[in-house]
């Protein structure tokens, strides 16, 4: 519902997102875990009539539209904002050192998504225009990042130890994206501890309710 006064128009917050984007899913999971209310507006940046560039000059989702109509991007900025506006279930530590550890995990997970998404887009080009070497280079990044994730996770229940936080959300979204777009990657067999982590995450409604949809 929109409220008006003499100077401003206040509206519900909106998330502009693709249902296949792992970055948008990360924002959706954070908002759900923190019980933040918003309207989900599905918009695919590749579509002819997309409105995304009007809100984000980079033409990417997710975009979070505030009550005053101003837009936030990218996903890392949005989740920090969401964590700051609600005291419920903080997903980022307050202290600097543990916060940086969580952000490192997020950067690694986002890097997997970036590299995998580039390969997905490349595969949509005509075969004669594709670069196998370039795609192999991107997939090498994915596998290297999975190795580091698995090694750093070890036998811990959650990425940074005893407590669920943004690191687990980011990793879960990256693993889910690989399942969705690259089922041929047998990351579960290669990294059973990551598989167990993903299974734990899928017990949470926020993850079950945000599975990628083609």
C-alpha positions in Angstrom: 0.0 0.0 0.0 1.3 3.4 -0.9 1.2 6.3 1.6 1.4 9.9 0.5 2.2 13.1 2.3 3.1 16.6 1.1 6.7 15.7 0.3 7.3 12.0 -0.3 5.8 8.9 -1.6 6.5 5.8 0.5 6.0 2.4 -1.1 6.8 -1.2 -0.2 10.3 -2.3 -0.9 10.9 -4.4 -4.0 13.3 -6.9 -5.2 13.9 -7.0 -9.0 15.2 -10.5 -9.7 15.5 -13.4 -12.1 14.3 -16.7 -10.6 17.5 -18.4 -11.9 20.0 -15.9 -10.6 22.1 -17.2 -7.7 22.8 -13.7 -6.6 19.1 -12.8 -6.4 18.5 -16.1 -4.5 21.1 -15.0 -2.0 19.2 -11.8 -1.4 15.9 -13.7 -1.2 17.3 -16.1 1.4 18.7 -13.3 3.5 15.4 -11.4 3.4 13.5 -14.6 4.4 15.8 -15.5 7.2 15.5 -11.9 8.6 11.7 -11.8 8.0 11.9 -8.7 5.9 8.8 -8.0 3.8 9.0 -6.9 0.2 7.5 -7.4 -3.2 9.3 -9.8 -5.7 9.3 -8.5 -9.2 10.5 -11.0 -11.8 12.5 -9.4 -14.6 15.1 -11.1 -16.8 17.8 -8.7 -18.0 18.1 -10.5 -21.3 14.5 -10.0 -22.3 13.6 -7.4 -24.9 11.4 -5.3 -22.6 13.4 -5.6 -19.4 13.2 -2.6 -17.0 16.4 -3.6 -15.2 18.7 -1.0 -16.9 16.3 1.8 -15.8 17.0 0.8 -12.2 20.6 -0.5 -12.5 22.8 1.1 -15.2 24.9 -2.1 -15.2 21.8 -4.0 -16.4 22.1 -6.7 -13.8 19.9 -8.3 -11.1 19.3 -8.3 -8.3 18.1 -4.7 -7.6 16.6 -3.7 -4.3 14.2 -0.8 -4.5 13.8 1.2 -1.3 10.6 2.8 0.0 11.6 6.1 -1.6 12.3 4.5 -5.0 16.1 4.6 -4.8 17.8 1.4 -6.0 20.6 -0.7 -4.4 22.9 -3.1 -6.2 24.7 -5.5 -6.3 23.8 -8.5 -4.1 26.7 -7.9 -1.6 25.5 -4.3 -1.0 21.9 -5.4 -0.7 22.5 -8.1 1.9 24.6 -5.7 4.0 21.7 -3.3 3.9 19.2 -5.9 4.8 21.3 -7.1 7.7 21.6 -3.5 9.0 17.9 -2.7 8.9 16.6 -5.6 10.9 17.9 -6.9 14.2 16.4 -10.4 13.5 19.0 -13.1 12.9 22.1 -11.1 11.9 23.9 -12.9 9.0 27.0 -10.8 9.3 29.2 -10.6 12.4 29.5 -7.2 14.0 33.3 -7.5 14.7 35.7 -6.7 11.9 37.8 -9.9 11.8 35.0 -12.5 11.8 33.1 -10.3 9.4 36.0 -10.4 6.9 36.1 -14.1 7.2 32.4 -14.3 6.2 32.9 -11.9 3.3 35.8 -14.0 2.1 33.5 -17.0 1.8 30.9 -14.8 0.1 33.5 -13.6 -2.5 34.5 -17.2 -3.2 30.9 -18.3 -3.7 30.1 -15.4 -5.8 33.2 -16.1 -7.9 31.9 -19.6 -8.6 28.6 -18.1 -9.8 30.3 -15.5 -12.0 32.5 -18.1 -13.7 29.7 -20.6 -14.1 27.3 -17.9 -15.5 29.9 -16.9 -18.1 30.2 -20.4 -19.3 26.4 -20.8 -19.4 26.1 -17.7 -21.6 29.0 -18.8 -23.8 27.3 -22.1 -24.4 24.2 -20.3 -25.8 26.3 -18.8 -28.6 26.5 -20.7 -32.0 29.0 -23.6 -31.7 31.4 -22.0 -34.2 31.6 -18.8 -32.1 32.3 -20.6 -28.8 35.7 -20.7 -27.2 36.4 -24.1 -25.6 39.7 -22.8 -24.1 38.0 -19.8 -22.5 35.2 -22.0 -21.1 37.7 -24.4 -19.7 39.5 -21.6 -18.0 36.3 -20.5 -16.3 35.4 -24.0 -15.2 38.9 -24.4 -13.8 38.1 -21.5 -11.5 34.9 -23.2 -10.4 36.7 -26.5 -9.5 39.6 -24.6 -7.8 37.1 -22.7 -5.6 35.2 -25.8 -4.7 38.5 -27.4 -3.6 39.2 -24.4 -1.3 35.7 -24.4 0.1 35.8 -28.1 0.9 39.2 -27.7 2.5 38.2 -24.7 4.6 34.9 -26.3 5.6 36.6 -29.4 6.8 34.4 -31.2 9.4 32.6 -28.0 10.6 28.9 -27.9 10.6 28.8 -24.4 9.1 31.4 -22.5 7.0 32.8 -20.4 9.8 32.2 -22.8 12.6 29.3 -23.2 14.9 26.9 -20.6 13.6 24.9 -20.2 10.4 25.5 -16.9 8.6 26.0 -15.3 5.2 28.9 -17.5 4.3 26.6 -20.5 4.3 23.9 -18.7 2.4 26.4 -17.7 -0.3 27.9 -21.1 -0.6 24.5 -22.8 -0.7 23.3 -20.5 -3.5 26.5 -21.3 -5.5 26.1 -25.0 -5.1 22.5 -24.8 -6.0 23.4 -22.9 -9.2 25.8 -25.6 -10.2 23.1 -28.2 -9.6 20.7 -26.2 -11.7 22.9 -25.2 -14.7 25.7 -27.8 -14.6 24.4 -31.2 -13.3 27.4 -32.8 -15.0 29.7 -31.4 -12.4 29.9 -34.1 -9.7 30.8 -31.8 -6.9 28.9 -33.9 -4.4 31.0 -37.0 -5.0 34.2 -35.0 -5.0 33.3 -33.0 -1.8 31.0 -34.9 0.5 31.3 -32.3 3.2 29.9 -29.6 0.9 27.1 -32.0 0.0 26.3 -32.4 3.7 26.3 -28.7 4.1 23.9 -28.2 1.2 21.6 -30.9 2.6 21.5 -29.0 5.9 20.7 -25.8 4.1 17.9 -27.4 2.2 16.2 -28.1 5.5 15.6 -24.4 5.9 12.4 -23.0 4.3 14.3 -20.0 2.9 16.4 -22.3 0.7 13.5 -24.7 -0.2 11.3 -21.8 -1.2 13.9 -20.1 -3.5 15.1 -23.0 -5.7 16.0 -21.8 -9.2 13.1 -22.0 -11.7 13.7 -22.1 -15.4 
